[in-house]
Amino acid sequence: MPRSSATPSFRDPAGHVIVQDGRVLRVVNKSSEGELCAFLSSEVGRQLLEKGAFVRTERVSADLTNLAASLNDCSVYEHERVPFPTYPYEWPPEMLHAAGIHTLDIAGQCLDEGFGLKDASPYNILFRGPDPVFVDALSFEQRDPHDPTWLAYGQFMRNFSLPLLANNHLGIQIDQIFRTRRDGIAPAELCSWAGPLRRMRPHFFSMVTLPYWLSKFENDRLYVNRSMASDQSRFVLRSLFQRLRRTLHRLEPRPRTSAWSAYGDHPDSYTAAQSAKKQAFVEAFLDRCRPNNLLDVGCNTGVFSLMAAGKGAAVVALDADSTVVGRLWRSARERASNILPLVVDIARPTPALGWRNQENISFLSRAQGAFDAVLLLAMIHHLLVTECVPLDQIIALAADLTTRYAVIEYIGPDDPMIHRLARGRDHLLQGLTVAAFENVCREHFEIVEKTPLPECPRLLYLLVKR
């Protein structure tokens, strides 16, 4: 990660964030500091901090941050660094749903002390393991107690309710929405995707079709402040948050199946003896090496991620299939396991996005130096055959992803699964031998241990980076 870099908050006129020497610093304009101080010193602010619902934040001296010369009538606050930052297009729908509930929880808790959220973006949320945490300190404002309007309502619908509706009913993946749209999806666009019959169904009609029709007649209307008694105003807002919560409850993602959700049960995968041997090898590695931060590439439903978290590792787990990632998130949340599951295809990892490609950092940039162990189990054949990535490139990627250990599963050319994937393209397997694999590994790693799986051409390797 660069020594000093701005983050998406540059869009906020109240201040911006700089990541400097591993510290997360928020530069706040003096005109906005009063509201931030008021929130941090309020009872609701203290409660959110104590529960971990809001990121720890404290004022620091600019002289201690190397920013003093660049500040002009500004103050500096330091945030707790969330271990691995992520973006909505890397989340399964379950995590977007949890982020929406977390946003409503915070908005509701702020009401009684006169604070409100001026925006409702999923980019205000990061995840500590499977748990959401609110990180945008400048989203809190002292609201007009007589105004019953939540100006962030439309943004909440575009970024939470409508993407979940599109995912539930149309099968549109979360990344398809957020990778190309900074502010979610509008009713007009979703209406065009739905088709004439679906548009008239109850959920679509109230959330998509009717707002789209009304928008045709309201384009020229200006926002007009409404005013009512303060207790009535709070009642109206609280009712709005409750209605949005009920909507999210109806849109809560349900457990699904996919082509990969039953991978372990496929006859070409593993016998009981092979699975037991593989789990024993990984468990022995975890007990012996005790990694602190582990990346599980191709995690599927997370057998090894859960094992690593149970041994004390902080785990980031990747898979291209949002169904299995969502299933792992549910398991991690239920077990309070320190696992952050992400929908990331390692063959096409998340690129840098946003303004000048500098708002959202690429996955590989965030991963650099972040893990002292990487698991690449049952992945080599997919990358070699399905993605046509040369073996030396795969091992080089493994070396980039870890600062210390790698556990890699070698799958030989006689394996049934690799032939199933090749579908006659056996030329892709030419030169794939144990000797060739080990020679490539030695360019980046030392081979510490090698274990065969019973009755199949698969080998498990424990490697230590040179």
Secondary structure, DSSP 8 states (H G I E B T S, - for coil): --SEEE-GGGG-TTEEEEEETTEEEEEEEHHHHHHHHHHHHSHHHHHHHHHTSB--EEEE-GGGTT-GGG-SSEEEEEE---SS---GGGS-HHHHHHHHHHHHHHHHHHHTTTEEES---GGGEEEETTEEEE--GGGEEE--TT----TTHHHHIIIIIHHHHHHHHH---HHHHHTT-TT---HHHHHHHH-HHHHTSHHHIIIIIHHHHHHHHHTT---------HHHHHHHHHHHHHHHHHHHHHT-------TTTTGGGSTTT--HHHHHHHHHHHHHHHHHH--SEEEEET-TT-HHHHHHHHTT-EEEEEES-HHHHHHHHHHHHHHT--EEEEE--TTS----BSGGG-SB--HHHHHTTT-SEEEE-S-HHIIIIIS---HHHHHHHHHHH-SSEEEEEEE-TT-HHHHHHHTT-GGGGTT--HHHHHHHHTTTEEEEEEEE-TTSSEEEEEEEE-
